[in-house]
Amino acid sequence: MAIEVKDETRWLDVPGSRPLLRCGVSRGWQTIRVVIIDGQSAGTYHNWRLTTPVLKKELEETGLFEVSVLAAPPSDGDFSNFKPELSRYRVIVMNYDGPTWPAELRAQFEQYVAAGGGLVMCTPPTMPFRIGPLTTK
């Protein structure tokens, strides 16, 4: 990624996107709060322990994002204390690949997306079907 600062405007170029994604943020901008959710992989093909730090570093180096990381319990783990306040964030970067979440957590996630919360999926293409039907629309 390249960051260009010109006339107090920061531009973020994301290579490989077609057309090239260019986001501009003007003077007086506030960082965008992002949460990366990780914690499990359904297979050896998705190493979230390696990819999460890279994602976090790449986003933070732009100066545009304030990034938090939340590790979800494994799917057979105890979700009773995993109650992320998703509304605190403008964007969720989903780096979690596991079986279906508990119904209450799925409903909270679906409500977040339905209300316009941003979502970036860094998981296999079948993951949205396990999280909920909303993300497949």
C-alpha angles and dihedrals in degrees: 000000000000127000120202122188113199126160091348090303119120118212122196116201115197109201121217095032118119112246097021109261111233120180121189126200119187134210112300092032122154124217116260113243111231130179123201111206114202138142109125146042125197090212146007091267092078115054102185091174089067100035099048096064090047093050091047093049094047093051096044094047090064091064088225099095139058104205130201126181124216120188111209117211118257112273091257091046133095111283094176092101096038102095107143117193094228093176088071089071134065093204137029117204104201110210093157122111114181143110123296119310122234113281095251093053092044090052091050091050093048091049090051093053093042089054090057102268113157121249132193117183117210094171138087115296092253094062096087090058090057094046097048146300094262094072092055094060 
